[in-house]
Amino acid sequence: MQAVCCHVDSALRQEWSVLQNQYDHYETFAAIIKLVCIALVVSIFCFSDAHLLSIAVVLLLWLQEAMWKTFQGRIEARLLVVETLLSQPSGTEQSDTAMQFNRNWLAQRPSVVGLLIEYAKSALRPTVAFHYILLLLVILTACFTLSG
């Protein structure tokens, strides 16, 4: 029994390590999406008069980051399950096994409408939305200032 318990614990630790690394990578790429958005908006303003294009770019990248953060949220949910399992004393019966990220998500996969709602919730999280709302305000302010 002890060997099985240690094997499961080791697999959970390995899963935690991989998932935590992926979670951190998703955070890095979310920041890259924001930086690309700023660069594209500045480029559009510097080299053209297409303000509607800059708004479309902001909205598109906002949606992209929302989708990115939704998947990161799935990793976070599994990380919390794994951390709970790892915090249980050795020898405790565990209700979940290691390396079940996709199987667990598939069992709880929402419908298409449910996925769209998840994306919308991610898009409206303050850590995601704040940046894009500010960019849209800057664009709109510049449009009114330049046209007036």
C-alpha positions in Angstrom: 0.0 0.0 0.0 2.9 2.4 0.9 4.5 2.0 -2.6 1.2 2.8 -4.4 0.7 5.8 -2.2 4.2 7.1 -2.9 3.8 6.5 -6.6 0.5 8.5 -6.7 2.1 11.3 -4.6 5.1 11.4 -7.0 2.8 11.5 -10.0 0.8 14.3 -8.4 4.0 16.3 -7.7 5.1 15.8 -11.3 1.6 16.9 -12.5 1.7 20.0 -10.3 5.1 21.0 -11.5 4.1 20.7 -15.2 0.8 22.5 -14.7 2.4 25.3 -12.6 5.0 25.8 -15.3 2.3 26.0 -18.0 0.2 28.3 -15.9 3.2 30.7 -15.6 3.8 30.5 -19.4 0.2 31.4 -20.1 0.6 34.5 -17.9 3.7 35.5 -19.9 1.9 35.1 -23.2 -1.0 37.1 -21.9 1.4 39.9 -21.3 2.8 39.5 -24.8 -0.7 39.7 -26.3 -1.1 43.1 -24.4 2.2 44.4 -25.6 1.5 43.3 -29.2 -1.8 45.1 -29.0 -0.2 48.3 -27.8 2.4 48.1 -30.6 -0.2 47.5 -33.3 -2.4 50.4 -32.1 0.6 52.8 -32.0 1.7 51.6 -35.5 -1.8 52.1 -36.9 -1.9 55.6 -35.4 1.6 56.5 -36.7 1.2 55.2 -40.2 -2.5 55.5 -41.0 -5.7 57.2 -40.3 -7.7 54.0 -39.8 -9.0 54.5 -36.3 -11.7 51.9 -36.7 -9.0 49.4 -37.6 -7.2 50.1 -34.3 -10.5 49.6 -32.4 -11.0 46.3 -34.2 -7.4 45.2 -33.3 -8.0 46.0 -29.7 -11.3 44.0 -29.6 -9.8 41.1 -31.5 -6.8 40.8 -29.1 -9.0 41.3 -26.1 -11.0 38.3 -27.3 -7.8 36.4 -27.9 -6.5 37.1 -24.4 -9.9 36.1 -22.9 -9.7 32.7 -24.7 -6.1 32.4 -23.5 -7.1 33.2 -19.9 -10.0 30.8 -20.1 -7.7 27.9 -20.8 -5.3 29.2 -18.1 -8.3 29.1 -15.7 -8.7 25.4 -16.5 -5.1 24.8 -15.6 -5.6 26.7 -12.4 -8.7 24.6 -11.5 -6.7 21.4 -11.9 -3.8 22.9 -10.0 -6.1 23.6 -7.0 -7.3 20.0 -7.1 -3.8 18.6 -7.2 -2.7 20.9 -4.4 -5.6 19.7 -2.3 -4.7 16.1 -3.0 -1.0 16.8 -2.1 -2.0 18.5 1.2 -3.7 15.4 2.4 -1.7 13.2 4.8 0.0 10.2 3.3 -2.1 7.1 3.3 -5.3 9.1 2.9 -7.7 7.7 0.3 -7.7 10.0 -2.6 -10.8 10.6 -4.7 -8.8 11.8 -7.8 -5.8 10.4 -9.6 -2.8 12.1 -11.2 -2.5 13.0 -14.9 -6.3 13.5 -15.5 -6.3 17.1 -16.8 -8.1 16.4 -20.1 -10.4 13.7 -18.8 -11.6 15.9 -15.9 -12.1 18.8 -18.3 -14.0 16.7 -20.8 -16.3 15.4 -18.1 -17.2 19.0 -17.2 -17.0 20.5 -20.7 -19.7 23.1 -21.2 -21.8 23.5 -24.3 -20.8 26.0 -27.1 -22.9 28.6 -25.3 -21.2 27.7 -22.1 -17.8 28.1 -23.7 -18.8 31.5 -25.0 -19.9 32.5 -21.5 -16.6 31.4 -20.1 -14.8 33.5 -22.7 -17.0 36.5 -21.8 -16.3 36.1 -18.1 -12.6 35.9 -18.8 -12.8 39.1 -21.0 -14.5 41.0 -18.2 -12.0 40.0 -15.4 -10.3 43.2 -14.3 -6.8 41.9 -14.9 -7.8 41.4 -18.6 -10.3 44.1 -19.3 -8.5 47.1 -17.7 -5.8 47.2 -20.3 -8.1 47.0 -23.3 -10.7 49.5 -21.9 -7.8 52.0 -21.3 -6.6 51.4 -24.9 -10.1 52.0 -26.3 -10.5 55.2 -24.3 -7.1 56.4 -25.6 -8.2 55.6 -29.2 -11.6 57.3 -28.8 -10.0 60.3 -27.2 -7.5 60.6 -30.0 -10.2 60.2 -32.6 -12.2 63.1 -31.1 -9.1 65.2 -30.5 -7.8 64.7 -34.1 -11.2 65.3 -35.7 -12.1 68.3 -33.7 
